[in-house]
Amino acid sequence: MAGWEPTDLVVGEMAGNALRHGRAVGPLRLLRHDRLVIEVSDRGPDLPQIQHASLSDEGGRGLQLINVLCRRWGACRTAFGKAVRAELDLPKGTRVP
């Protein structure tokens, strides 16, 4: 999957959001089954919500990108903050052992 740009973008947005809004970033997990599951944990109390950025805003579009690129995404509270999870379809022809 090296060089698969949607994965790079989703991981970067999720990690960036955790750093920006989550106080202390926890583990990043990548799980590969019939899809690729990306999970990022942090210590922030607020669950993420899609923002509606105006054309002049410099940020606020990360979850919009994740929402478009991923099959689904969501977040849940944990004992120490929250976990945000997104699922990407694997590129056609990718074999899963």
C-alpha positions as CSV (number, residue, x, y, z in Angstrom):
1,M,0.0,0.0,0.0
2,A,3.0,2.3,-0.1
3,G,2.2,5.5,-1.8
4,W,-1.6,5.1,-1.6
5,E,-2.3,8.8,-1.1
6,P,-5.8,8.6,0.5
7,T,-4.3,6.6,3.4
8,D,-1.6,9.2,3.9
9,L,-4.1,12.1,3.8
10,V,-6.5,10.4,6.3
11,V,-3.7,9.4,8.7
12,G,-2.3,12.9,8.6
13,E,-5.6,14.6,9.2
14,M,-6.5,12.3,12.1
15,A,-3.1,12.7,13.7
16,G,-3.2,16.4,13.2
17,N,-6.6,16.7,14.7
18,A,-5.5,14.7,17.7
19,L,-2.5,16.9,18.2
20,R,-4.5,20.1,17.7
21,H,-7.6,19.3,19.7
22,G,-6.8,16.3,21.9
23,R,-4.3,17.5,24.4
24,A,-2.1,14.4,24.5
25,V,-2.1,11.9,21.6
26,G,-2.4,8.2,22.3
27,P,-1.6,5.4,20.0
28,L,-2.2,5.3,16.3
29,R,-3.5,1.9,15.1
30,L,-3.7,0.5,11.6
31,L,-5.7,-2.7,11.1
32,R,-5.9,-4.4,7.8
33,H,-8.7,-6.8,7.1
34,D,-11.0,-6.5,4.1
35,R,-10.6,-2.8,4.7
36,L,-8.0,-0.6,6.3
37,V,-9.1,0.7,9.7
38,I,-7.2,3.7,11.1
39,E,-7.7,4.6,14.8
40,V,-6.2,7.5,16.7
41,S,-6.7,8.1,20.5
42,D,-6.2,11.3,22.4
43,R,-7.1,12.8,25.8
44,G,-9.5,15.4,24.5
45,P,-13.0,15.3,25.9
46,D,-14.9,16.5,22.8
47,L,-16.0,14.2,20.0
48,P,-15.2,15.5,16.6
49,Q,-17.8,17.2,14.4
50,I,-17.6,18.2,10.8
51,Q,-17.1,21.9,10.5
52,H,-18.5,24.0,7.6
53,A,-15.5,26.2,6.7
54,S,-15.9,29.3,4.5
55,L,-13.8,29.7,1.4
56,S,-11.5,32.1,3.3
57,D,-10.9,29.9,6.3
58,E,-7.4,28.3,6.4
59,G,-8.5,25.2,8.2
60,G,-11.6,23.3,9.3
61,R,-11.9,20.9,6.4
62,G,-10.1,17.8,7.7
63,L,-13.2,15.9,8.8
64,Q,-14.8,16.8,5.5
65,L,-12.0,15.1,3.7
66,I,-12.1,12.1,5.9
67,N,-15.9,11.9,5.4
68,V,-15.5,11.9,1.6
69,L,-12.5,9.5,1.4
70,C,-13.6,6.9,4.0
71,R,-16.3,4.3,3.8
72,R,-17.3,5.4,7.4
73,W,-15.8,7.1,10.4
74,G,-16.8,7.8,14.0
75,A,-15.6,8.5,17.5
76,C,-16.3,7.2,20.9
77,R,-15.3,8.2,24.4
78,T,-12.8,6.2,26.3
79,A,-11.7,6.1,29.9
80,F,-8.9,8.6,29.0
81,G,-10.4,10.7,26.3
82,K,-11.6,9.5,22.9
83,A,-10.8,7.2,20.0
84,V,-11.5,8.3,16.4
85,R,-11.8,5.5,13.8
86,A,-12.0,5.6,10.0
87,E,-12.4,2.8,7.4
88,L,-10.9,3.0,4.0
89,D,-11.6,0.5,1.1
90,L,-8.3,-1.1,-0.1
91,P,-7.3,-0.4,-3.7
92,K,-8.6,-2.9,-6.2
93,G,-6.3,-5.9,-6.5
94,T,-5.0,-5.6,-2.9
95,R,-4.7,-9.1,-1.4
96,V,-5.4,-9.6,2.2
97,P,-3.6,-12.5,3.8
